[in-house]
Amino acid sequence: MPLVSTGELVSAAAADGRGIAAFNVITLEHAEAIAAGAEQAGVPAILQISENAVTFHGGSLAAIAAAASAIAHASTAPLALHLDHVVSTELLRAAADEDFSSVMFDASKLPYDENVKATAEAVRWGHERGIWIEAELGRVGGKEGEPPLDAHAPGVRTDPAEAAAYVAATGVDALAVAVGSSHAMTQRTASLDHSLITRLRDAVPVPLVLHGSSGVPDEEIRAAVAAGMTKINVGTALNTAFTGAVRTFLDASPSTVDPRKYLVPARAAMTATVAGFLNLL
């Protein structure tokens, strides 16, 4: 099936008041599991490759992007390809040479005025090439290499008035907001501020994005979508499923050396996780 655009999937979900899930791709097996999970659930999904994943692959975007694109094209499910948490301007521009319809340009660690300037330039560049741009305002902590961040600390969450001004100044197509989740959570214990989500939804004219959804319980995700969240990012939950399956297999068969033996159950575990999130949404 031809790739669909992230903007198309997110806009349709926002119009229907439902969520659309975006899953992080690190390995070929991640991409295969996302496609298989979407086919099982019978709904669309977004495959997203982060700057950290590109770094893992030696700093080269082309190979992992081509692999994810090929898997998406071969799938019977409607799938989009998204480049996530991009800090490097060079990597942003590399998206134009691959099949990405969207990029999350992350200038959230910069002071507000610098964030606006850098993001507005990324939006101008992207829109000239038909690329949909997501950005972040607030502090969704938990990324590798960052100091610990309390998702409920003062000043961390996204302010609705500032969000409205930010969207107007930058022209972004979607906004990732800090509402109580955190990246890299392995336990689903996050508590979201649903009142804040509703106020953000009312303040900005673009879809809202929830990062760190792996740590958010099912009922909290349902309530977040009802309150106004649209794009739901999932990464660590796939890695937890993958690693858990590998560990279980190797504990039972420690002499195994053929990686296909344990990658099969690892991929199956990720597929079930993807289907679970998609059925939830």
NULUM-109217 format. One line per 10 residues: for each residue x, y, z of N, C-alpha, C. Coordinates in pm, 1 decimal. Atoms other than C-alpha are relative to their C-alpha. Example, Ala and Ser with C-alpha at 12.3 -4.5 7.8 and 13.67 -1.06 7.14 Angstrom:
// NULUM-109217
89.0 -119.0 0.0 1230.0 -450.0 780.0 90.0 120.0 0.0; -82.0 -119.0 -6.0 1367.0 -106.0 714.0 -77.0 109.0 73.0
//
This chain:
// NULUM-109217
85.2 -119.1 0.0 0.0 0.0 0.0 88.6 124.0 0.0; -80.8 -123.8 -3.2 133.3 349.6 -74.0 0.1 61.8 139.3; -4.5 -72.9 -126.1 247.3 549.7 225.2 -106.5 108.1 2.0; 88.8 -113.6 -18.6 -8.3 792.6 362.2 76.8 106.2 77.4; -72.1 -105.9 -69.2 90.5 1125.8 514.2 -41.8 7.0 146.5; 29.1 -17.9 -142.4 115.5 1186.6 886.6 -108.7 104.1 19.8; 99.2 -106.2 -12.8 -82.6 1507.5 846.3 -140.4 -48.5 -29.5; 130.7 55.9 36.1 -365.9 1318.8 679.4 -55.1 -86.0 112.7; 46.0 88.3 -107.2 -383.0 1057.0 955.3 -35.9 77.6 126.0; 25.0 -77.1 -122.4 -358.9 1308.6 1239.8 -122.4 89.0 -16.1
115.7 -87.7 23.3 -611.4 1548.0 1085.5 -130.8 -78.8 3.7; 121.0 82.7 -1.0 -863.1 1268.4 1029.6 -35.2 -43.5 141.8; 24.8 41.1 -138.2 -820.4 1146.0 1387.3 -53.6 116.8 83.0; 45.3 -118.0 -75.0 -860.0 1499.4 1526.8 -144.4 34.0 -34.8; 136.5 -32.0 42.7 -1174.8 1556.2 1321.7 -101.7 -97.1 58.8; 89.5 102.1 -54.5 -1322.9 1231.5 1455.8 3.7 -7.5 152.0; -11.6 3.9 -144.6 -1218.5 1298.4 1815.6 60.2 -128.9 52.5; -64.7 123.6 -42.9 -1004.6 985.0 1833.3 152.0 18.9 -3.9; -145.0 -7.5 -0.4 -635.9 910.0 1875.4 60.6 -77.0 -115.4; -79.5 73.4 97.8 -372.9 795.8 1627.2 135.0 -28.5 65.3
-123.5 38.5 -69.1 -72.7 602.9 1757.9 120.1 8.7 -92.4; -128.3 -6.2 70.2 287.2 663.9 1651.4 101.0 -80.5 80.3; -88.5 94.1 -68.8 542.0 393.6 1735.7 144.1 18.0 -47.1; -141.5 -19.4 30.9 920.3 426.7 1752.7 60.6 -123.3 -65.9; -72.6 104.5 70.8 1128.5 222.7 1509.5 148.3 9.4 36.3; -144.2 6.6 -25.3 1477.2 117.1 1620.7 64.4 -102.6 -92.5; -53.5 107.3 83.2 1533.1 -209.9 1435.1 -101.8 -37.3 -107.3; 91.0 52.4 101.6 1383.2 -384.1 1133.5 -119.1 -69.0 64.8; 107.8 72.3 -67.3 1182.9 -598.4 1375.3 -104.4 95.1 58.4; 97.6 -99.7 -47.4 1023.3 -287.2 1528.0 -96.0 37.7 -112.9
83.9 -41.7 112.3 898.2 -175.4 1186.5 -94.5 -111.7 -43.2; 84.2 113.7 36.7 770.8 -523.2 1101.4 -112.8 -18.9 100.4; 101.4 18.3 -104.4 587.5 -544.4 1434.6 -106.8 108.3 -6.6; 97.8 -108.6 9.6 422.5 -204.9 1389.2 -95.4 -25.4 -116.3; 84.7 29.9 115.2 296.8 -298.6 1043.8 -93.9 -116.6 30.0; 82.5 117.0 -31.5 174.4 -638.1 1166.2 -108.0 34.1 102.4; 98.0 -39.7 -100.5 3.3 -483.0 1469.5 -111.0 84.4 -58.7; 101.2 -82.9 66.4 -174.6 -226.6 1252.5 -91.9 -86.4 -85.6; 82.3 90.6 80.5 -291.2 -503.7 1019.6 -94.5 -79.5 88.3; 85.6 74.9 -92.2 -422.3 -706.0 1315.0 -114.6 86.0 52.2
102.5 -89.5 -55.8 -608.6 -406.5 1457.4 -90.7 57.7 -107.8; 79.6 -52.9 110.0 -731.6 -296.3 1115.4 -11.0 151.1 0.8; 2.1 -146.7 -5.5 -639.7 68.5 1171.8 135.0 55.0 -44.2; -128.2 -59.6 39.7 -369.6 312.0 1053.5 92.9 21.2 118.4; -99.8 -30.3 -102.3 -49.4 387.5 1242.9 112.3 79.9 -64.0; -115.0 -78.6 44.1 262.5 602.7 1221.1 126.3 -69.1 47.9; -132.6 50.1 -35.3 615.9 462.5 1213.6 90.3 120.7 15.3; -85.7 -116.4 -18.4 856.9 712.4 1362.4 141.5 -42.2 41.8; -141.7 25.0 -24.0 1235.6 714.1 1368.2 56.9 123.6 69.1; -51.2 -114.3 -74.7 1401.5 934.5 1629.2 145.1 28.7 -35.8
-140.1 -33.4 19.4 1731.9 1115.3 1610.1 89.5 -95.6 78.3; -77.5 97.3 -77.1 1854.7 877.7 1883.5 15.0 -131.2 -76.5; -7.6 123.0 78.5 1771.8 581.5 1659.0 96.0 16.1 -117.0; -93.5 -27.1 109.9 1960.3 741.9 1371.0 143.9 -7.1 52.1; -132.8 7.6 -61.4 2260.5 783.7 1601.2 40.4 -145.3 23.5; -26.3 142.6 -21.4 2233.0 413.9 1692.7 43.8 -68.5 -129.8; -34.0 58.4 130.1 2256.2 331.8 1321.7 117.4 73.3 -65.7; -122.0 -59.5 50.8 2586.1 515.6 1287.6 -16.0 139.4 -55.3; 22.9 -135.8 47.6 2434.6 855.1 1215.3 -56.8 7.2 -139.7; 53.3 3.2 136.3 2296.2 744.8 879.2 -150.3 -24.2 2.4
145.7 12.6 4.1 1924.9 799.0 820.7 -46.0 -93.2 -111.6; 50.7 60.6 123.3 1899.8 642.4 475.0 -39.5 -146.1 16.1; 25.9 144.5 -3.5 1918.8 269.8 557.9 -123.3 -33.8 83.2; 114.5 32.4 -83.7 1670.7 256.3 848.1 -127.5 61.8 -56.4; 116.4 -61.7 62.7 1437.5 496.7 665.8 -47.9 -83.7 -117.9; 37.2 82.9 115.2 1446.1 281.5 352.2 -65.8 -129.6 45.2; 57.6 124.0 -51.7 1375.6 -31.6 556.9 -142.3 22.8 50.8; 133.1 -29.9 -53.7 1080.8 125.7 740.0 -97.5 32.0 -113.1; 84.6 -34.2 113.7 945.0 266.3 414.0 -40.4 -124.5 -77.9; 30.0 121.9 75.0 969.8 -70.3 237.3 -103.7 -85.5 73.1
96.1 77.3 -78.7 784.2 -243.3 521.3 -137.4 64.4 -5.2; 128.0 -71.0 6.3 513.9 24.0 518.6 -66.6 -19.2 -135.9; 54.3 18.3 134.4 471.6 -4.7 141.6 -55.3 -140.8 -19.0; 43.0 138.9 15.6 435.3 -383.9 170.6 -120.4 -34.6 87.2; 107.8 27.8 -94.1 172.9 -359.3 445.7 -136.5 27.8 -62.5; 137.3 -27.5 41.9 -201.9 -373.4 392.4 -65.3 107.8 85.6; 52.8 -105.9 -87.2 -249.8 -113.8 669.1 47.8 136.6 -48.3; -45.1 -135.6 33.9 -237.1 263.3 604.9 105.3 46.0 101.2; -110.4 -35.4 -87.8 99.9 370.8 746.8 70.2 125.6 -50.1; -75.4 -121.3 31.9 293.0 698.2 759.6 138.8 -10.2 61.4
-138.4 0.3 -48.6 662.8 767.5 817.1 33.8 139.0 53.6; -23.0 -124.5 -73.0 765.3 1034.6 1069.3 141.0 -0.7 59.3; -133.5 -15.5 -60.1 1108.0 1162.0 1183.2 -17.3 75.0 131.7; 40.1 -47.7 -131.8 1095.0 1224.0 1557.2 116.0 59.2 80.1; -94.7 -62.4 -93.2 1274.0 1443.3 1813.8 130.2 40.7 -68.7; -116.3 -45.6 75.5 1506.6 1604.5 1562.3 51.2 130.7 58.1; -67.8 -120.0 -48.9 1749.7 1854.5 1710.1 92.3 55.1 -107.9; -96.6 -36.9 103.6 2001.2 1856.9 1424.6 -68.8 55.9 -124.6; 53.4 -57.8 122.8 1918.4 2090.1 1137.1 40.3 -82.7 -121.3; -46.0 85.6 110.2 2123.0 1863.1 911.1 -92.2 -120.7 -16.1
90.1 114.4 6.8 1902.0 1565.7 1000.6 -138.3 43.0 -47.2; 128.3 -53.5 47.7 1589.5 1775.6 950.5 -1.0 5.3 -152.2; -6.4 -14.8 144.7 1698.8 1851.1 597.2 15.1 -133.3 -72.3; -13.6 132.5 60.6 1784.3 1485.2 532.0 -135.5 -66.8 -21.2; 133.8 58.7 14.3 1414.0 1402.7 571.1 -55.4 20.0 -140.1; 51.8 -30.3 133.6 1347.1 1560.2 232.6 46.2 -101.4 -103.8; -53.1 97.9 95.1 1554.4 1288.9 61.8 -56.0 -139.8 22.4; 58.9 130.3 -30.5 1357.5 1002.0 218.3 -151.9 11.1 -11.8; 145.9 3.7 16.7 986.6 909.8 241.6 -76.6 61.3 117.4; 67.0 -61.3 -115.0 907.4 1117.8 550.0 -99.3 106.6 -45.2
98.7 -105.1 25.8 588.6 1321.8 532.6 -5.4 99.5 114.5; 5.9 -85.8 -118.2 651.5 1477.9 874.0 127.0 -11.5 81.6; -115.3 -4.2 -90.4 919.9 1577.3 1122.8 -43.2 66.8 129.8; 13.8 -69.3 -127.5 906.3 1658.0 1492.5 132.8 71.3 25.1; -120.1 -79.7 -23.3 1158.9 1941.3 1526.1 -2.0 44.9 145.2; 0.9 -18.8 -145.0 1257.1 1964.2 1892.4 99.5 107.1 43.4; -80.8 -109.5 -53.2 1385.5 2301.9 2007.4 -43.9 34.5 142.3; 62.0 -27.5 -129.4 1216.8 2267.4 2346.2 99.4 33.4 110.4; -99.1 -29.9 -104.2 1541.6 2292.1 2542.7 56.3 141.5 -13.2; -46.7 -137.0 18.9 1612.7 2637.3 2401.6 -87.6 97.6 76.8
86.2 -105.3 -54.4 1490.8 2958.5 2566.4 -115.4 27.9 -96.7; 122.6 -13.3 79.1 1140.8 3046.1 2444.0 23.1 72.9 -132.6; -17.8 -77.8 122.6 1244.3 3314.0 2191.5 84.7 -74.2 -102.9; -84.8 76.8 91.6 1515.1 3091.0 2043.2 -75.5 -120.9 -54.3; 84.0 111.1 43.3 1273.0 2799.2 2029.8 -92.5 47.2 -113.0; 90.5 -54.5 101.9 1026.1 3014.0 1834.9 74.4 25.9 -130.7; -75.4 -33.7 121.2 1291.2 3136.9 1591.8 42.8 -125.2 -75.9; -48.0 122.3 64.3 1438.7 2791.7 1523.0 -115.0 -81.8 -57.1; 113.5 79.5 45.8 1100.7 2623.2 1494.6 -68.2 65.3 -119.5; 60.8 -70.0 113.4 957.1 2889.6 1264.0 80.9 -22.3 -127.4
-84.4 26.6 116.3 1254.1 2837.1 1032.1 -19.0 -143.5 -47.8; 24.2 139.5 37.5 1201.4 2459.2 1041.3 -134.7 -15.1 -69.9; 132.7 4.1 61.5 832.9 2510.0 959.3 4.3 57.9 -141.7; -11.1 -60.9 133.4 915.0 2743.4 668.6 65.3 -97.5 -96.6; -70.9 96.6 83.9 1162.6 2489.4 531.0 -89.2 -119.5 -32.3; 83.3 118.1 20.8 923.1 2197.7 580.0 -117.8 26.3 -91.5; 119.3 -28.0 80.4 617.8 2362.9 430.0 34.9 26.0 -146.0; -43.3 -18.4 139.3 812.6 2458.8 119.2 15.9 -133.9 -71.3; -22.3 134.4 55.6 865.8 2085.1 68.4 -116.2 -94.3 29.8; 116.6 81.8 -29.2 523.4 1962.0 178.0 15.8 -89.4 121.0
-24.6 79.5 -120.5 653.9 1830.3 510.3 -69.5 63.8 119.9; 78.0 -40.0 -118.3 426.6 1855.7 815.4 94.4 4.5 119.7; -95.5 -19.9 -110.0 606.6 1985.3 1126.6 -70.9 0.8 135.8; 42.0 3.5 -140.0 543.9 1896.5 1491.0 110.3 65.6 83.2; -99.0 -58.4 -90.7 715.8 2086.0 1773.8 -44.4 -26.5 143.7; 28.9 24.7 -141.5 726.7 2075.7 2153.2 14.2 128.5 79.6; -6.7 -112.0 -93.3 653.1 2336.5 2417.7 -29.3 -53.1 138.8; 5.4 61.8 -131.8 704.0 2255.6 2784.5 115.9 -97.2 10.2; -113.1 91.5 -20.8 935.6 1989.7 2919.6 -51.1 -140.7 29.7; 33.1 141.5 -16.5 857.7 1622.4 2862.7 133.0 -72.0 20.8
-132.2 53.4 -31.1 1160.5 1474.1 3038.8 11.0 -149.1 -22.7; -19.8 143.3 3.8 1306.0 1126.4 3053.2 83.5 -50.8 -114.6; -83.5 45.7 110.9 1513.8 1116.9 2734.6 137.6 -39.4 52.4; -131.1 47.4 -41.8 1844.1 931.6 2762.8 102.0 112.9 -0.5; -102.2 -103.2 -10.6 2126.5 1156.1 2879.8 -47.2 126.9 67.7; 53.0 -117.9 -68.5 1895.0 1410.1 3042.1 -3.1 -24.1 150.8; 15.9 15.9 -144.5 1888.2 1476.0 3417.4 -144.4 -34.7 33.0; 137.1 34.1 -37.4 1581.8 1341.8 3601.4 -87.4 125.1 5.5; 93.3 -112.1 1.6 1276.3 1563.3 3563.4 -133.6 -46.8 55.9; 130.5 28.5 -56.9 962.6 1557.4 3777.5 -106.7 58.3 -91.8
102.6 -44.8 93.9 670.6 1573.5 3533.4 -103.3 90.4 64.9; 97.2 -82.5 -71.3 470.5 1751.1 3804.3 64.7 121.7 66.8; -69.4 -113.7 -60.4 731.1 2012.0 3900.5 -52.4 131.8 -56.9; 43.9 -130.3 50.2 639.1 2382.8 3872.4 81.4 42.4 -122.6; -66.7 -50.8 118.6 717.3 2531.8 3533.5 25.5 -102.6 -108.1; -24.3 105.9 98.7 737.7 2197.0 3353.5 -112.6 -7.3 -102.1; 115.2 20.3 87.9 387.8 2182.0 3207.6 -19.7 116.9 -96.9; 23.0 -99.0 105.2 279.2 2366.7 2896.2 -110.6 96.3 40.5; 97.8 -103.9 -31.8 96.9 2696.2 2952.5 -88.4 26.7 -122.0; 88.1 -18.3 116.1 -211.6 2737.3 2727.9 18.1 132.8 -72.9
-16.5 -129.5 66.0 -162.1 3108.8 2661.6 131.1 5.0 -77.0; -128.5 3.7 69.0 204.3 3056.3 2576.0 -6.9 -93.0 -121.5; 15.5 93.2 111.7 107.2 2761.1 2356.8 -70.1 67.0 -117.7; 71.4 -69.6 107.3 -137.2 2976.0 2160.2 91.7 97.8 -71.6; -93.6 -95.6 60.4 127.6 3243.2 2105.1 107.4 -72.9 -80.0; -105.4 78.7 65.4 386.4 2978.8 2011.1 -47.8 -54.2 -134.7; 54.2 54.9 124.7 165.2 2813.6 1749.5 -19.9 111.1 -102.8; 19.9 -113.0 91.9 76.4 3152.0 1599.1 132.9 50.6 -55.1; -129.0 -54.1 41.6 441.6 3258.3 1586.5 79.1 -95.3 -89.2; -81.3 97.9 73.2 581.1 2934.3 1442.5 -71.1 -61.6 -120.2
74.6 63.5 107.6 303.7 2799.2 1220.9 6.5 -151.8 1.1; -11.7 146.0 -7.1 353.8 2440.1 1343.5 -134.0 -67.0 -29.3; 119.3 76.8 35.5 109.9 2170.7 1234.4 -54.4 -81.9 115.5; 42.8 73.1 -119.8 94.4 1990.3 1570.8 91.9 39.4 114.2; -78.5 -43.0 -115.7 214.3 2059.4 1922.5 5.7 -108.7 105.4; -22.1 91.5 -112.1 365.5 1815.1 2172.1 1.7 82.8 128.4; 16.7 -78.2 -122.4 275.3 1931.2 2522.5 34.5 -83.8 122.4; -33.5 64.1 -127.1 384.9 1852.5 2877.5 -121.0 6.2 91.4; 122.3 5.4 -81.2 83.0 1736.7 3077.0 6.8 -107.4 108.0; -14.7 96.3 -107.7 226.9 1482.2 3321.3 64.6 -131.5 -38.0
-68.4 122.5 42.3 388.0 1207.5 3112.0 150.0 25.8 -7.9; -144.9 -10.8 9.5 759.5 1135.7 3077.0 51.3 -110.9 -90.4; -59.4 101.2 86.4 975.7 952.5 2825.2 62.0 -113.8 82.8; -78.1 113.9 -51.0 1128.0 608.6 2894.1 -55.5 -61.5 128.0; 59.0 64.8 -117.1 885.6 502.8 3169.0 -26.4 -146.9 -29.6; 21.9 143.4 17.7 878.9 124.1 3211.3 -119.0 -50.2 81.4; 121.7 31.8 -74.6 584.6 127.4 3454.5 -108.9 98.3 -41.5; 109.9 -85.8 48.5 244.8 262.6 3348.8 -70.1 65.6 118.9; 47.7 -63.7 -122.4 194.4 491.1 3646.4 -20.9 150.9 -14.6; 11.7 -145.3 18.0 180.1 841.1 3494.3 -143.9 45.5 20.4
131.3 -62.2 -21.2 -108.2 1065.1 3596.7 -2.8 130.9 -78.1; 5.7 -116.5 87.8 -210.5 1325.2 3339.4 -94.2 107.0 54.3; 84.3 -114.7 -36.7 -362.7 1669.6 3389.0 -102.5 19.4 -111.3; 99.7 -1.2 107.1 -680.7 1627.7 3184.8 -65.2 137.2 -16.6; 52.7 -136.2 10.0 -808.8 1974.9 3265.8 93.1 86.7 -83.9; -97.5 -74.9 78.9 -487.5 2119.6 3121.8 -7.7 -40.5 -147.0; 13.8 43.8 138.9 -526.3 1907.0 2808.7 -117.3 69.7 -67.3; 118.4 -66.7 56.3 -874.1 2050.1 2753.5 26.8 148.5 -24.2; -30.2 -143.5 18.3 -749.4 2406.8 2804.6 98.1 20.6 -114.6; -92.5 -9.6 112.7 -463.8 2345.8 2560.7 -72.9 -23.2 -131.4
78.9 26.8 121.2 -704.7 2197.5 2306.0 -80.7 123.1 -41.1; 80.1 -119.2 29.6 -921.8 2506.5 2333.8 85.5 120.2 -38.9; -86.8 -116.0 22.7 -621.6 2741.1 2313.3 69.5 -2.0 -135.2; -78.2 8.2 123.4 -448.9 2612.8 2000.9 -81.6 -65.0 -112.0; 78.8 51.3 112.9 -585.7 2537.7 1651.7 59.7 -123.3 -66.7; -65.5 115.8 61.0 -359.6 2236.2 1586.4 -12.2 -120.1 92.7; 9.0 119.8 -84.9 -366.0 1874.2 1711.1 109.0 -4.4 106.2; -93.3 15.8 -110.7 -197.6 1794.9 2042.0 62.3 -139.2 -3.4; -75.4 124.5 2.3 66.2 1524.0 2081.1 42.6 -35.8 142.2; -41.3 49.1 -131.0 130.2 1311.9 2390.8 125.5 -84.9 -16.1
-124.1 77.7 -2.9 492.9 1199.6 2426.6 6.3 -77.1 131.7; -13.9 78.9 -121.8 588.9 934.2 2680.5 -122.2 -81.2 35.3; 126.1 69.9 -26.7 264.9 739.6 2641.4 18.9 -141.5 52.7; -24.6 134.7 -52.5 429.8 407.1 2734.2 -24.0 -7.0 149.7; 17.2 -2.2 -144.5 408.6 512.9 3099.7 -138.5 41.5 45.6; 134.1 -48.6 -32.5 42.2 614.9 3082.4 -98.6 -117.4 -1.1; 96.9 110.7 -3.3 -229.2 364.6 3192.3 -109.1 16.8 -106.1; 103.7 -1.8 103.8 -505.4 271.7 2946.3 -108.4 103.4 27.6; 110.7 -90.6 -30.2 -775.9 466.9 3127.6 42.9 146.4 -9.8; -50.6 -136.5 12.3 -554.7 777.0 3136.6 13.9 39.9 -147.1
-9.4 -30.1 143.7 -490.6 752.3 2761.9 -138.7 26.4 -57.1; 137.0 -21.2 48.0 -863.7 716.8 2691.5 -49.7 138.4 41.2; 45.5 -130.1 -49.0 -937.1 1021.0 2907.2 74.9 113.5 -68.3; -78.8 -103.2 67.9 -654.8 1217.8 2742.5 -51.7 25.1 -140.3; 56.3 -16.0 134.4 -796.2 1152.9 2396.0 -135.2 71.0 8.2; 129.5 -66.3 -16.6 -1143.3 1251.9 2517.2 17.0 147.3 32.9; -24.7 -139.3 -37.9 -993.9 1571.7 2659.9 60.7 81.9 -112.9; -52.5 -77.3 113.0 -820.3 1664.8 2334.1 130.8 -45.8 -59.7; -123.0 51.3 59.4 -505.4 1460.8 2267.4 -31.3 -76.3 -128.8; 22.6 72.0 125.8 -468.4 1322.0 1915.0 111.8 -98.5 -31.8
-111.1 89.3 35.5 -122.7 1180.6 1832.2 61.1 -53.7 129.4; -45.2 66.6 -122.2 -12.0 927.9 2094.3 129.5 -74.8 -31.8; -131.2 57.6 29.8 360.6 842.7 2088.1 34.3 -113.8 95.9; -32.5 118.6 -78.9 472.2 497.4 2206.6 136.7 -52.2 -43.2; -131.9 53.1 32.7 832.3 378.2 2224.8 46.5 -105.7 98.1; -56.7 88.8 -101.5 948.9 222.8 2550.2 -81.7 -127.6 18.0; 83.9 119.9 -16.1 652.3 -18.2 2566.2 40.2 -108.2 -99.1; -46.5 99.0 97.4 778.1 -186.5 2248.6 132.4 -61.1 44.1; -130.7 50.8 -45.4 1130.4 -214.1 2388.5 -14.3 -92.0 120.5; 25.2 85.4 -116.3 998.0 -359.1 2713.5 -48.4 -137.4 -44.4
51.4 125.9 52.1 805.7 -624.2 2520.0 110.0 -79.2 -70.5; -110.0 62.1 74.7 1103.6 -696.7 2293.0 100.5 -64.2 96.0; -103.9 48.2 -90.9 1358.8 -729.1 2573.0 -52.1 -109.1 92.5; 58.8 102.5 -86.4 1124.5 -926.2 2796.1 -9.3 -134.3 -69.9; 11.7 124.8 75.2 1064.2 -1184.5 2523.6 136.6 -63.2 -23.4; -135.8 51.7 19.6 1435.8 -1215.9 2448.1 53.7 -60.0 129.1; -50.8 47.4 -128.9 1520.6 -1252.2 2815.9 -64.6 -133.3 39.5; 71.1 123.8 -33.1 1254.2 -1518.5 2868.9 51.3 -116.2 -83.6; -47.4 106.9 88.3 1371.8 -1716.6 2567.3 139.7 -45.5 39.6; -138.1 36.6 -30.6 1738.9 -1703.8 2659.9 15.2 -59.9 139.7
-1.2 65.2 -131.3 1668.3 -1789.5 3023.5 -34.2 -148.0 -13.5; 42.5 139.0 19.6 1497.8 -2105.4 2897.5 96.4 -76.8 -90.4; -90.3 65.7 96.3 1751.6 -2176.5 2620.4 131.6 76.2 -7.9; -120.5 -83.3 -6.7 2084.4 -2022.9 2725.5 107.7 -35.5 -103.0; -102.2 38.3 98.1 2285.1 -2213.2 2462.7 -31.8 50.4 -140.4; 40.0 -48.5 132.5 2097.4 -2050.7 2171.0 96.3 107.7 -49.2; -86.0 -102.4 59.8 2322.5 -1851.9 1936.4 -61.2 60.4 -125.5; 66.1 -51.9 120.3 2094.2 -1802.8 1633.7 -99.2 107.9 41.7; 88.9 -106.7 -46.9 1931.0 -1460.8 1687.7 -142.7 -11.8 -51.6; 136.9 14.9 51.4 1633.2 -1559.8 1474.1 -89.0 -73.0 99.6
78.6 78.5 -95.7 1526.5 -1797.0 1748.8 -68.6 89.6 102.7; 61.6 -86.5 -101.2 1467.9 -1517.9 1998.9 -58.8 128.6 -58.2; 60.8 -117.5 61.9 1386.4 -1237.7 1755.4 -143.9 -26.8 -44.6; 137.9 33.1 36.8 1073.0 -1423.4 1644.1 -96.3 29.4 115.7; 90.4 -35.9 -110.1 910.3 -1410.8 1991.6 8.7 147.4 38.5; -12.0 -142.8 -31.0 1048.6 -1059.5 2043.9 -87.4 82.7 -93.0; 83.9 -71.9 97.6 879.8 -936.4 1726.4 -147.6 -24.7 27.1; 139.2 32.0 -30.6 558.8 -1117.0 1818.8 -49.0 77.4 122.4; 38.1 -75.5 -120.0 558.3 -950.8 2161.7 -23.5 146.6 -33.2; 21.2 -139.2 40.7 597.5 -607.7 2002.1 -127.0 14.5 -82.9
122.4 -4.3 80.4 320.4 -686.0 1752.9 -123.0 4.2 89.7; 113.7 1.8 -93.0 83.1 -767.9 2038.5 -12.7 132.8 73.5; 2.7 -130.2 -68.1 181.0 -445.0 2215.0 -55.9 107.7 -91.3; 51.0 -97.3 96.9 117.8 -238.2 1902.1 -151.1 -16.7 -17.5; 142.1 24.6 18.8 -219.8 -402.1 1843.6 -80.4 42.3 122.4; 69.3 -40.5 -121.9 -312.0 -340.9 2206.1 -22.2 148.8 9.0; 15.0 -145.7 -2.3 -245.4 30.6 2186.5 -96.4 47.0 -108.0; 87.7 -42.9 108.2 -423.4 60.5 1851.7 -146.0 -33.2 31.2; 137.4 33.9 -39.7 -731.7 -122.0 1981.2 -48.7 92.2 110.5; 36.2 -94.5 -107.2 -726.8 104.9 2288.1 -48.6 131.4 -58.5
32.5 -129.7 57.7 -740.3 412.0 2064.1 -117.9 -7.7 -97.1
//
